[in-house]
Amino acid sequence: MNVARIATRLTVATLATVMVTTVAATGAEAGTKPLAQRSLAQVLLKDKSGFDHNAKDFDILTAAVLAVLKAKPNSPVKVLTQGQTRLTAFLPTDGAFQQLAKEATKARRTPSEKKAFTAIAGLGINTVESVLLYHVVPGVRITKSRALKADNAKLKTALGKTVKVDVRHPRHKPAQVWLKDADTNDRNPRVVVFNINAGNRQIAHAIDRVLRPVNLP
């Protein structure tokens, strides 16, 4: 991975308020009770453990969101704190960020969560902001059931770039949801946990790789 290239090619100028192009949602889901308004930020901040050895939670993501909002209080990332706003987010696990940091630094060993965050933050706050926004699909709630029916759908993110849904049906295994990002040279992320914050206007799914909004060598 060329760290300099990702830092220079991602700019705040690409930020936009956009909507999903293929998967649409209007109004409340039929036959369901009104959705609650707990934000995804509340879900992330509920974990007080900080950097630890659990690669399946979201300590690095939480630190990245807080860093962006501290540096840029009016960043579009703020939408994650606005529980009244309907959206879907794909949340990279700590393991996903550690893998990204390992590639970025060309390290032989997987870095600790703290070192991984330091490496990611070193890309610059604007780059971190852009990467976070590439994981947010505004204006729509994509539940697990909807995702499994959305093969080949193109989701337009809060960065203004699209992510393509790839539903796979491995033999003798449950269907899987993968996401195709802008980088054709690395393995795409797979959803590993569905329906985080279910019952709320903001819903999320955990993924095992970080979505990359630019094609890197």
Buried (B, 14 or more C-beta within 10 A) or exposed (E): BEBEEBBEBBEBEBBBEBBBEEBEBEEEEEEEEEBEBBBBBBBBEEEEEEBEEBBEBBBBBBBBBBBBBEEBEEBBBBBBBBBEBBBBBBBBBBBBBBBBBBBBBEBEEBBBBBBBBBBBBBBBBBBBBBBBBBBBBBBBBBBBEBBBBBBEBBBBBBBBBBBBBBBEEEEEEEEBBBBBBBBEEBEBBBBBBBBBBEEBBBBBBBBBBBBBBBEBE
